[in-house]
Amino acid sequence: MSDTVMNENTTTAFMFPGQGSQAVGMGKALYDQFEEARQTFAEADAALGENFTKLVFEGPEEELAMTANTQPAVFTTSMAALRVLRARVDVEPRLCLGHSLGEITALVSVGNFNFRNGVRLARLRGQSMQKAVPAGIGGMAAIMGIDPEAVDAMCTKASIDGEAVQPANINGPSQVVVAGHAAAVERVADMAHDIEGGRAVTLKVSAPFHCQLMQPAAEALDEMLGILDFHAMSAPVISNVEADANFDRERVRGLLVRQVTSRVRWDASVRKAIELGCTTAVELGHGKVLRGLCRRIDRSLKVHSCGEPKDIAKLIEIFGEQ
């Protein structure tokens, strides 16, 4: 992709987290202090036709952890942080990227489609992923201390008797999340424990994301994407599937559909952002999950958090007031 499509006056990337960063009460401090955050949550309530804000701020945790709720909650919290930031801080991104669900947030942040469609897409995506695989059939595990190529080979070896497993998230040089049939995932985990320096942690998830078992969810997402209007983007977005910057609105639908069943290439995406000139990044939303992953990938990229009022004050000091 040519640098001519990017703003040469900034070396900053915007990053958006995905499922797993959620917590009851996330975004409430921004909501209490900033009108932009209050308006964002009100728009989510209207788009979803329910008092969604109450669930995000008060729980219960078990209900917020349901994929159909988690995804729009993480999306809305990130968008609230983005709107508060843009109203006060003089920074716009050279490019954007998001982890899994966060790619949808990234696309909305650059104007590819609007907030209402974004939060409804996040809800549909979560519902479809939850329904795609019956409870107990699938599973996920984090494999650590083993390089991605070796994990890929382990998945191939473990995929037997009609049970498949594949890399779902390449989060760093020695952290790979695998997903698929529960028995096949367990076989990979056992292999990891037998390798010196390797270990595996079974993840408490409601479905095996980013694997071929998610094909029904991909088809449901494609149907909704087929009725959306995609607009020109103010900055390119690095797609999870290709780990490359996309500036073509016509390609967005296909990339989002493929993402549901494909691995999230986060390690390569972060390295691509650095290759394209990014030296700093702002993680917009709750928590510091992406900041932690980036530190393991390449410490030359300085990542700032933006999820609390104190973060806004710090970012004003760094980038200047709007």
N, C-alpha and C positions, 0 to 999 in steps of 0.2 A: 504494500500500500504506500502510495506517495505521501511524503511529509507535507506536500502542498495543501492537503485538506485539513491540516491541523493548525491550531493557534500557536504561532511561534513564540508568543510572549509568556508562555507558562510551561513549566516542566512538571506539573502536578496531575496526578490521576485521581479520580474518584472511585472508591471501592464500596461495594454493597454486599453485606453478608447474606447468608441463606439460612435454611432451617438448621436448628441446633444452637443458634445464638439467642433464642427467645428466653424470656423470664417474665413472670407476673410483675406488673408495675413498670415495664419498660416504656419509656417515652413520657411518663407522667410528669417528671420534673420539667421537661420541655413544655409540656401542655400547660402546667401551672404558671409558667413564666412568660411564654411567648404566644401571641395571637396566631401566628402562622401554624404552630403545632395544633392549637385548638381547632382551627379551620380544617386542617388535614384530617384529623380524627372525625370531625363532623361529616366530612365528605365520604369517609369510609363507611360511617353508619348509614348514610343515605344510599350509597351505592349497593350495600349488602342488605339493606332493609331490616336492620336490627341494631340493638344497642351494643355494637361491637366494642366500643371504647370501654364499657364497663367490664367486659370479659378480659380485655388486655390489661387493665389496671388492677382488677380485683380477683381475677381467676373465676373458678378454681383452676389450679395448675393442671389437673388431669384433662380438663376441657380445652385449655389453651394448647396443650401438647398434642391434641388431635391435629393431624396434618392439614385438614381442611380449614382449621383455625390458625394454626401456626404460620402458614405461608402468607395469608393476607395481613396478619399481625406484624410479622417481620417487615413486610413490604411497607405498611403504613408508617411504622416507626422510623424506618429509613427515610421515607419521603418527608416526614415531619422534620427530621434533622436537616435534610437538604434544604427545605424551604426556609428554615430559621437561619441556616448558614448563609444562603444567598441574599437574604434581606440585610445582612450585617457585615459580611466579610467580602473583601475584594479578591475573589479567586474563582476562576472557571477552569475546567479541566482540559488538559491536552487530549485525554481519552478517558473512557470509563470501562470498568469491568466489575462483574459480580459473580459470586460463588453460587452456582445452581440457580435457585430462585432469584438470587441477586442480579442475574442477568436481565430479568424482566424489569427490576427497579432501575438498572442502569439505562435501559432503553427508554423508559418513561422520563428519566432525568435529562435526556438529550432531546426530548420532544418527539420520539418515534411514534408513540401513541399516548393518550391522555391518562390522567390519574384514575378516573372512573373505570376505564377499561382495564387498567393495570391491576387494580385491587380485585376486580371481578375475575380477571384472568388468574390471579394468584389463588383465589378461592376455588375456581374450577380445577385448576391444576392440582391443588391439594386434595380435593374430593376425588378426582380421577385416579390419582396415585394411590389413595387409600383403598379404593374399590378394585384396583387392578389385580390384586393378589389376595386370596383368602388368608385370614389370620392363621399364623403358624406355618404357612408354606414357605415363606421367604425369610431371609435374614441378612444382616450386614456385620462386618467385623473390620476393625482397624488393625492393619498389619504394620508393625514398626520395626526398624532396624534392618530392613531388607530392601534392596533397590527395586524400583518399579518393574524392570525387565524380568527379574527373578520371580516377583509376585505374579506377573502375567503368565509365566511358565507354570507356576504352581496352580493357577486357576485352570489352565488347560488340562493338567494332570488330574485335578479334582473333579472335573466335569465328566461324570460317568453315569451310566444307568438312567439316562434321561434327566439327570439333575445337573444344572449348569450354574457356574459362578464366574464372575468377571470383575476386573477392576472398575470401581465406580467413581472414585475420587483420587486423582494423583495430587496429593496435597503438598508434597515436598519430596526431596531426594530419598527419604527413608520413611515416608508415611503414605501408605496406600490403603484406602478403604475398599473392600470388596463386597459384592452383593450378588444374590441369586437364591437358589433353593437352599433352605436352611441346612440340610445335610451336607451339601457341597461346600457351603461356607465353613461349616465345622471341620471339614477335611482340610481346607486351606489353613485354618487356625492351628490345627494339629501339626501340620507341616512347619508352620512358622515357629512353634515352640521347640521343634527338633533342630532348628538351625541356630548356631552359636550367635548370640547377639539379637536374635529375633524374638518377637513376642506378638501376641494377638489379644485384642480386647473385643469381646462381643458387644455390639451396640444395641441399646434399647430403642428400637425404632418400630414403627407400626407397619412398615412395608420395605421391601428391598429396592431402593431407589437406584436410578441410573444403570439399569441392566435390561436385558431383553424381556424380562417378565413385565416390564412397564409398557409394553406395546399398546395395550388397550388405553392407557392414559395418554400416550402420544397421539393416538387417533382422536380422542376426545378433545385434546388441546388443538389439534389441527383444524377441527371443525369450528371451534370458536375463533381461532385466528383467521379463518377464511372470511369472516364477516367484519373484521376490523379494518380501519383505514390506517395505513402506515405512512408517516410523514418523514420529510427529510430530517436528518439528525444534525444537531449543532456540533457534535464531536463524535468520532468513531467509538465503537464498542467492541472490545475483545470478546469473541464468542468462546464459550466453554468447549465447544466441539472442536474447533479448529485452532484455538489458541493464537488467533490472528485478529487484527483489527478490521472490522467491517464498517464501511461507510455507505453501503448500498441498502436502502430500505426494502428493496425487492427481495433481498436474501434473508431478511429477518425471520419470516414465517418458517421457512425450512430449517434454519439453524435452531430455532426454539423447539421445533418438533423433534429433531434429531437428538437434541440435548437430553430429552426425557429417558431415552434408552442408551445413551452413550456416556462414556466416562467424562467427568469434569476434569479438564486438564489445567488445574490451577497453577501448579508449578510452572508449566510452560507459559501460561498466560501472564504471570508476574514477570517472568524473564523477558517476554515480548514487550511489556510495558517499559521495562528498563531499556531494552534495545531501541525502542522508539523515542527515547529521550526523557523518560520520566525519572526524576530524582527524588520526588516526594509524592506522598499519597495521603488522602483523607478517607478514613473508614467511616462511612455514614450509617449510623444505626446503633443498636444496643450491643454492648460488649466490645471485646478486643480479639475476637477469634481470628480475623484476617491479619491483624497486626502480628499475632503470634506466629501464624503460618509464614508470613513474609520474612520474619526474622530468621526462620530456618532455611528459607530459600536463598535470600541475598540481603545481607545487612546494609548494603549500600543504599537501599531504598528506605527512606525515612517515612514512617507511617504515623499519622496523627489521628487520634480518635475524635469523633464528633457524635456524641450521643447524650451528653449532659450539658447543662448551662455553663459549667466551668470550662468545658471544651470550647464553647463559642468564644469566651473571653480570651482563651489562649490562642485561638486561631486568628482573632483580630490582631493580637500582638505579632503573630508570625507573618500574616499576609496583608494586614492593613484593613481599615474600616471601609465599608461600602459607602 
